[in-house]
């Protein structure tokens, strides 16, 4: 390790933890205590730290210990850590997640490096490998799909040697190990939507969704909430839609067929994953001469542009910014913990919010 790299590591350590002890930190860097001592002397001569018996403290700590210490605000421009983030796409859903992570990084004086895998497992692995090899201090990652047992990605994350936080994904207990995650409780979101529709006197409700990592949670919450209703009056319709094809009108025909199924089964309300499908479905309902919400209610699961539909759509809104913010804060918390100290893994589920609009509540 070069002198510049050692000194940068020393300053990051002091910024994160406030102090360091010479012997254990020299061992971490793989250098002698004399080499580390020279680095501390050089940094102190540049007014970047204060040497104390057995190690060093940051200027901020030294200032707290002595009111006469110099103002250190100019030394806080150096990022204290670099945190990598890999998302499936930067065009849908995840821009808000990234924005939340970026805000947390700014607050913690960290550098955020973002890559998009475009749902490619090969690109996902390549970017994770590159970021870890480049020396990021922690990694946030949203795999394109369920993390497979003994897959190259699963092995790499388990052996990374840095804090790894899964974002908007969880892992089976048998594979989780020390992995941590922050995700949305999509099952709760679906339950919230069903309960809202039930409060509007709907007992025949449909759920439609295209393939996505969100679907399993939505399906579980939808069925759980419907099962809690009076079985004598409940009608459940669950439709899996096909993956979208750019420029193909088949998606509209499929939504039209779904509406036919709803009407034939006596369904009076539908929840659709994604604002685009919910908006297109809403227009089909109106084209049939049905009133929204008097004859048929529609709820979107997403809330990117739901408010701008022909009839403003009630929507379940995942806490996207809060998700990114919490994930990055978890990385910082892990970096601040003393090396070698055991901790309990954090697995956080955040609750989405129901935004009630005109598509589900009858106007008085």
C-alpha positions in Angstrom: 0.0 0.0 0.0 1.4 3.4 -1.0 1.9 6.2 1.5 -1.0 8.2 0.0 -3.3 5.2 0.3 -2.3 4.6 3.9 -2.9 8.3 4.8 -6.2 8.4 3.1 -7.2 5.3 5.1 -6.1 7.0 8.3 -8.2 10.1 7.6 -11.3 8.0 6.7 -10.9 6.0 9.9 -10.7 9.2 12.0 -13.7 10.7 10.3 -15.7 7.6 10.8 -14.7 6.8 14.4 -12.9 9.8 15.7 -9.8 8.0 16.9 -7.5 5.1 16.1 -5.0 3.0 18.1 -1.7 2.6 16.4 -0.9 -1.1 16.9 -4.3 -2.7 15.7 -4.6 -0.2 12.8 -1.1 -0.8 11.6 -1.9 -4.5 11.6 -5.0 -3.8 9.5 -3.0 -2.0 7.0 -0.2 -4.6 7.0 2.5 -2.2 8.0 4.8 -1.7 11.0 3.8 0.7 13.8 6.9 2.8 12.9 5.5 3.2 9.3 2.2 4.2 10.7 3.8 6.6 13.2 5.6 8.4 10.3 2.2 8.7 8.5 0.6 10.2 11.6 3.4 12.7 12.0 3.1 13.7 8.3 -0.6 14.2 8.6 -0.3 16.1 11.9 2.2 18.5 10.2 -0.6 19.3 7.7 -3.1 20.0 10.5 -5.2 17.0 9.5 -5.1 15.1 12.8 -3.8 15.3 16.4 -1.4 12.6 17.7 -2.1 11.3 21.2 -0.6 8.5 23.3 -1.0 5.3 21.4 -2.6 6.7 18.3 -4.4 9.7 17.0 -7.7 11.6 17.1 -9.6 13.6 14.5 -9.5 17.4 14.6 -13.2 17.4 15.5 -12.5 15.2 18.6 -9.5 17.3 19.5 -11.7 20.4 19.2 -14.2 18.9 21.5 -11.5 18.1 24.0 -10.0 21.6 23.9 -11.9 24.8 23.2 -8.8 26.4 22.0 -8.4 24.0 19.0 -8.5 25.6 15.6 -11.6 25.6 13.4 -11.7 22.4 11.3 -14.6 23.1 9.0 -12.3 23.2 5.9 -11.0 19.7 6.5 -14.5 18.1 6.2 -14.7 18.4 2.4 -12.9 15.0 1.9 -15.5 12.2 1.6 -15.2 9.9 4.6 -16.3 6.8 2.6 -17.2 5.7 -0.9 -20.4 3.6 -1.1 -21.4 1.7 -4.3 -24.9 1.2 -5.4 -26.2 -1.2 -8.1 -29.8 -0.9 -9.3 -31.6 -2.7 -12.1 -32.5 0.5 -13.9 -32.3 4.2 -13.5 -35.4 4.9 -15.6 -38.3 3.6 -13.4 -38.9 3.3 -9.7 -35.3 3.6 -8.7 -34.5 7.3 -9.5 -36.3 8.1 -6.2 -34.4 5.4 -4.4 -31.2 6.8 -5.7 -32.2 10.3 -4.7 -32.8 9.2 -1.1 -29.4 7.5 -1.0 -27.8 10.6 -2.5 -29.3 12.8 0.2 -28.1 10.5 3.0 -24.6 10.4 1.4 -24.5 14.2 1.3 -25.5 14.4 5.0 -22.8 11.9 5.9 -20.1 13.4 3.7 -19.8 10.3 1.7 -19.4 9.7 -2.1 -22.1 7.6 -3.8 -21.2 5.7 -7.0 -24.2 4.3 -8.9 -24.4 1.6 -11.6 -27.4 0.1 -13.5 -27.5 -3.6 -14.5 -30.5 -3.3 -16.9 -31.8 -6.5 -15.3 -28.8 -8.4 -16.7 -27.3 -11.0 -14.2 -24.0 -10.8 -16.0 -23.8 -7.0 -15.8 -25.0 -7.1 -12.2 -22.1 -9.5 -11.3 -19.6 -7.5 -13.3 -20.5 -4.2 -11.7 -20.5 -5.7 -8.2 -17.1 -7.3 -8.8 -15.7 -4.0 -10.2 -17.0 -1.9 -7.3 -15.7 -4.2 -4.7 -12.3 -4.5 -6.4 -12.1 -0.7 -6.7 -12.2 -0.4 -2.9 -15.7 0.9 -2.1 -16.2 0.9 1.7 -19.7 -0.5 1.4 -22.1 -1.8 -1.2 -25.9 -1.4 -1.8 -27.4 -3.8 -4.4 -30.7 -4.6 -5.9 -30.4 -8.0 -7.6 -32.5 -8.4 -10.8 -34.2 -11.4 -9.2 -34.1 -13.7 -6.2 -30.6 -14.4 -5.0 -29.9 -18.0 -6.0 -28.1 -20.4 -3.7 -24.4 -20.8 -4.4 -24.6 -18.5 -7.4 -21.5 -16.4 -8.2 -23.2 -13.3 -7.0 -24.3 -14.9 -3.7 -20.8 -16.2 -3.0 -19.2 -12.8 -3.9 -21.5 -10.9 -1.6 -21.0 -13.4 1.3 -17.2 -13.1 0.9 -17.0 -9.3 0.1 -15.5 -8.3 3.5 -17.4 -5.0 3.4 -20.9 -4.1 4.5 -23.4 -5.2 2.0 -27.1 -4.0 2.1 -29.7 -5.4 -0.2 -32.2 -2.7 -1.4 -35.8 -3.7 -2.1 -34.9 -7.3 -2.0 -34.7 -10.0 0.7 -33.1 -13.4 0.8 -34.2 -16.8 2.0 -33.1 -17.4 5.6 -30.9 -20.4 4.6 -28.9 -18.1 2.3 -29.0 -14.8 4.2 -26.1 -15.3 6.6 -24.9 -11.9 7.7 -26.6 -10.1 4.7 -28.7 -7.1 5.6 -31.6 -5.5 3.7 -34.0 -2.6 3.5 -37.1 -3.3 1.5 -40.8 -2.3 1.1 -43.4 -4.4 2.7 -45.4 -4.9 -0.5 -47.8 -7.4 1.1 -48.8 -4.7 3.5 -49.3 -2.4 0.6 -51.7 -4.8 -1.1 -53.6 -5.4 2.1 -54.0 -1.6 2.6 -55.4 -1.3 -0.9 -57.9 -4.2 -0.4 -59.0 -2.8 3.0 -59.6 0.6 1.4 -61.7 -0.8 -1.3 -63.7 -2.9 1.2 -64.4 0.3 3.1 -66.0 1.6 -0.1 -68.3 -1.5 -0.2 -66.3 -3.5 -2.7 -66.1 -7.2 -2.0 -65.4 -8.4 -5.6 -61.8 -7.3 -6.3 -59.2 -8.2 -8.9 -55.4 -7.9 -8.9 -53.3 -7.9 -12.1 -49.6 -7.6 -12.4 -46.8 -8.2 -14.9 -43.7 -10.2 -13.8 -41.7 -8.3 -11.2 -39.9 -8.9 -7.9 -42.8 -7.1 -6.3 -45.5 -9.6 -7.3 -45.0 -12.3 -4.7 -45.5 -9.8 -1.9 -48.5 -8.2 -3.6 -50.1 -11.6 -4.2 -49.6 -12.7 -0.6 -51.1 -9.5 0.9 -54.0 -9.5 -1.6 -55.0 -13.0 -0.8 -54.6 -12.5 3.0 -56.8 -9.4 3.0 -59.4 -11.0 0.8 -59.5 -14.1 3.1 -60.3 -11.8 6.0 -63.5 -10.6 4.4 -66.9 -12.3 4.5 -66.5 -15.4 2.3 -70.2 -15.3 1.3 -69.8 -12.1 -0.6 -66.1 -12.2 -1.8 -65.1 -12.6 -5.4 -61.4 -12.9 -6.1 -59.9 -12.5 -9.5 -56.1 -12.8 -9.9 -54.6 -12.2 -13.4 -50.9 -12.5 -14.4 -50.2 -10.2 -17.3 -47.4 -10.9 -19.9 -44.2 -8.9 -20.0 -44.6 -5.6 -21.9 -43.4 -5.5 -25.5 -42.3 -2.1 -26.8 -44.7 -0.8 -29.6 -47.0 -3.8 -29.3 -50.8 -3.3 -28.9 -51.1 -6.8 -27.4 -50.8 -5.2 -23.9 -53.9 -3.1 -24.4 -55.8 -6.1 -25.8 -54.7 -8.1 -22.7 -56.0 -5.4 -20.4 -59.2 -5.3 -22.4 -59.5 -9.1 -21.9 -58.9 -8.6 -18.2 -61.7 -6.1 -18.0 -64.0 -8.6 -19.7 -63.1 -11.1 -17.1 -63.8 -8.6 -14.3 -67.2 -7.7 -15.6 -68.2 -11.3 -16.3 -67.2 -12.3 -12.7 -69.0 -9.3 -11.1 -65.8 -7.6 -10.1 -66.2 -3.9 -9.2 -62.7 -2.9 -8.3 -59.2 -3.7 -9.5 -55.6 -3.2 -8.3 -53.0 -3.0 -11.0 -49.2 -3.0 -10.5 -47.7 -0.1 -12.3 -49.1 3.3 -13.1 -49.0 2.8 -16.9 -51.2 -0.4 -16.8 -53.5 1.2 -14.2 -54.0 4.3 -16.4 -54.6 2.3 -19.6 -57.0 0.0 -17.8 -58.9 3.1 -16.4 -59.3 4.5 -19.9 -60.7 1.1 -21.0 -63.2 1.2 -18.1 -64.4 4.7 -19.1 -64.6 3.7 -22.8 -67.1 1.0 -21.8 -69.4 3.7 -20.4 -68.7 2.8 -16.8 -68.4 5.5 -14.2 -65.3 5.7 -12.0 -65.5 5.1 -9.1 -69.3 4.7 -9.0 -69.5 1.6 -11.2 -65.8 0.5 -11.0 -62.9 1.5 -8.8 -59.2 1.4 -9.9 -56.1 1.5 -7.6 -52.6 1.7 -9.0 -49.6 0.2 -7.2 -46.7 2.6 -7.7 -47.7 6.3 -7.7 -45.1 7.7 -10.2 -47.7 9.5 -12.4 -51.0 8.1 -11.1 -52.3 11.6 -10.1 -52.3 12.6 -13.8 -54.7 9.9 -15.1 -58.0 10.8 -16.7 -59.5 10.2 -13.3 -56.8 10.8 -10.7 -55.8 7.3 -9.5 -55.8 6.2 -5.9 -52.4 4.6 -5.5 -50.2 2.7 -3.1 -46.9 4.5 -2.9 -43.8 2.6 -1.8 -41.4 4.8 0.3 -38.8 5.1 -2.4 -36.7 8.0 -1.1 -36.9 6.8 2.4 -35.8 3.4 1.3 -32.6 4.7 -0.3 -31.9 7.0 2.6 -32.3 4.2 5.2 -30.1 1.8 3.2 -27.2 4.2 3.0 -27.5 5.2 6.6 -27.3 1.5 7.5 -24.0 1.3 5.5 -22.7 4.3 7.5 -23.7 2.7 10.8 -21.8 -0.5 9.9 -18.7 1.5 8.8 -18.7 3.3 12.2 -18.7 0.1 14.2 -15.3 -1.0 15.6 -13.7 -3.6 13.4 -14.3 -7.1 14.7 -17.2 -6.3 16.9 -20.2 -8.5 16.3 -23.6 -7.0 15.5 -27.1 -8.2 14.9 -28.1 -8.1 11.2 -30.7 -5.5 10.4 -33.6 -6.5 8.1 -35.9 -3.6 7.7 -39.3 -3.6 6.1 -40.8 -0.1 5.3 -44.5 0.4 4.9 -46.0 2.0 1.7 -48.6 4.7 2.0 -52.1 4.8 0.4 -52.8 8.0 -1.5 -56.6 8.3 -1.9 -57.8 10.1 -5.0 -60.9 10.2 -7.2 -60.6 6.7 -8.8 -61.8 4.9 -5.6 -63.9 7.3 -3.5 -67.3 8.3 -4.6 -67.7 12.1 -4.9 -70.5 13.4 -2.7 
